[in-house]
Amino acid sequence: MRTLSQAQMLRVPVTGATLNADFVSPVNARGIILFAHGSGSGRHSHRNQFVARVLQESAFATLLMDLLTEQEERFDNQTRELRFDIDLLAGRLSATVQWASQQPMLKDLPIGLFGASTGAAAALVTAAKYPELVRSVVSRGGRPDLAGESLPNVKAPTMLIVGGHDEAVLVLNQQARAKMTGEVTLKIVPRATHQFEEPGALAQVADFAAAWFWGTLKT
């Protein structure tokens, strides 16, 4: 069992807001994975917490953050608008990447991004904007198509993970992959739907992500 630090709640300053984030690190972390949630989800998402625990056991520090403030989340729960505001989400994530790269306890750790749903688009936009900081990206049930014109500019190795029964999102991922010029692979979890709620599906996602980051996040 790998020795992990106690979870620390951090406050990340971004333009016009301060975001809540939960940080956990193993001893001698190999890198840090920043989680970008989307579609009404936040740092308390049990799915992303599960993936984070697997990554921690695989020698990666994790930072699970809320890209929206509490007030914005209440607004979004009523309107469902902000979860699709990729410019806003990517701006917040980009600011967090810059912040992490400047923190004494984090600055020496190579950065990977794990994006879910619309958070995946934010992760890809951020990777395209900061190729010198973002070394690797994983998308879970993501909407990489919403990254639009940023897709061809993503240099970081990228893994797109989609459920085999999530047919509409699978097509969108295939279309996004065709527009990307860097290293990109598409992994399909058989018989899984969009939320990967089927037995063993989320564990497969976590294993894919851990292996991808292990192979691509290098100092």
N, C-alpha and C positions, 0 to 999 in steps of 0.2 A: 504494500500500500504506500503510495507516494505521500510524503509530508506536504501538506498544504497550509498556506497562511489562513488566518481567520478572515472571513469576508469583511471588507472595508467599504463603507458607503462614501463615495467621493462626490464632490460637487465640481462639475466641469463648466467653466465659463465659455459661453459662445455669444455671438452678437445678439444683443437684445434679450438674453435669457441665461439661466443657469440650469444645467441638466443634472439629474440624479443618476449615479452609476454605481454598480457593485463590482468590486475588484477582488479577485482571488488569484494567488500565485503559488505554484509549487516551488520548492527549493531548486535552484539552478534552472530556472525556466528557459526553454528553448526559444520562445517568442511570446508575443501577446496577441490575442484574438479579440478584436472589437466586434460586438454584436450589434447589428442594425435591424431593428424590428420594423414591422410595417403592418398595415391593415388592422389597426386598432389594438395591436399587441405592444407590450412593454417589457421591461427587464424582469418582471415576475412571470413571464410566460413559462409554463412548466416544460414545454417542448425545448425551448432554448436553454433553460436551466439544465435539462438532462444532457443536451449536447455539450454544454459548458463543463459539466462534471467529467465527461469522457475526455474532453480536451485537457482538463487539468491533470487527470491521471496519465495523460500522454505527454506531460512536461510542458504544457503551455499555460501561461497566465491568461485570464479572461477578464474582459470588461463588458458587463451587460449594462446598457444605458437606456434611458428613456429619451427618445429624440424629440418628444413633445413635453412641454410643461404640464403640470396637473390641470391648469385652466384650459390649456389647448386640448388636452385629452377629453375633458368634459364637452368642449365644443365639438370635437371630432366625433365623439360617440353619438351626438345628435345629428350631425350633418354628413359625416363620412367624407369630408372634404380634405382635411389636412393629410390624411394617410396617403393620398394620391398626389400631394404637392411634392414632387420629386426634388425641385429646386430647394425647397425648405429643408427637407430631410437630408439631402446631400450636403447642403451648406452646414448643417449642424454636425453631420458626421465628419466632414472635412475639418471643421474647427476642432473636433475631438481628436482626430489624427494628429493635427499640428500640436495640440496641447500635450498629448501623450509623448510625442517625440521630444518635448522639452522638459519633461519631468525627470528629476534625478534618478528615481527608482525605475523608470520605464524607458528612458531614452536609448539605452543600449540593446533593447529587445526589438528584433524585426517585427513589423506589424502585418498581421493578416486580418481580413474582414470576413465576417460570416453574416450574410444578409438573408432575411426571410421575407417572402412576399414582396411588397413594394420597397422594403428595406434593401433588397438585392439590387434594385436599380440605383438606389442611393449609394450603395457600396461600389458599384461599377463606375458611376460618375466620379466618385471620390478617387478611385484607383486611376482613372484617366487623368484627373487633375493633378494628382501627386504621385507620379510613378517612382520618384526617388524615396518615398516613404512607405507606400503600400506594396508589399512583396508578394501577396497571394490573396485570392478571393474564393469563397465558397458561397453558393446560392442554394437555399433550401426552399423548394416550392416557390421559387421567386418569379418576379416579373422583370427579367433583364431587358425585355423589349422596351420598357419605359425609360431606359437609359438613353435611348434615341441616338443622337449624333455622337455621343461619347463612346459607343461600343467599339468602333474601329481604333480608338486611341487607348484602349486598355492594354497595357503591357504586362501586367501582373498575371501569372498563371492562374487560370480560372476553372473551377469545377462547378457545373450546373447539375443539381440533383433534383429529379422530378419523379413523382409517383407514376407508376405505369397506368393507373386508372384515372389520372388527372389529365385527361386527353387534351382539353383546350390549352392548358398551361404548357403541356409538352410541346404542342405546335409552336407556341410563342417562344419557348426556349430554343427550339430548333431554328426558328427564324433569326433569333438573336445570335446564336452561335455562327450562323452563316455570315453575319456582318462583322464578326470579330476577327482581328488579324493576328492576335497573340496566341499563346498556348491556351487552348480551351478544350475541355472534355465534358461530355454529357453522360451522367450516370442515371439510370432508370431503376427505381426500386419496384420490383414486380408486385402487382396487385395492390399497391399503395394508392390511397387517394390524397387529396391536397394537404390534409393535416397530418398525414402519416400516422394515423391512429390505429392502424392494423397491428396485430402482435408482431413484434420484432422489426417493424418498419423503421421506427425512429432510431433504434439501435444500429441499424444498417446505415442510416444517414450519418450518425455520429462516427461510426467506424470509417466511412468514406472520408469524412471531413478530417479526422485525425491523421489518416494516412496521407491525405493531400497536403495538409500543412506540414507534416513531418518531412515530406519530400521536397517542398518548395520554399519553406521559410528558413532561410539560411542567413547567418550573419556575414 
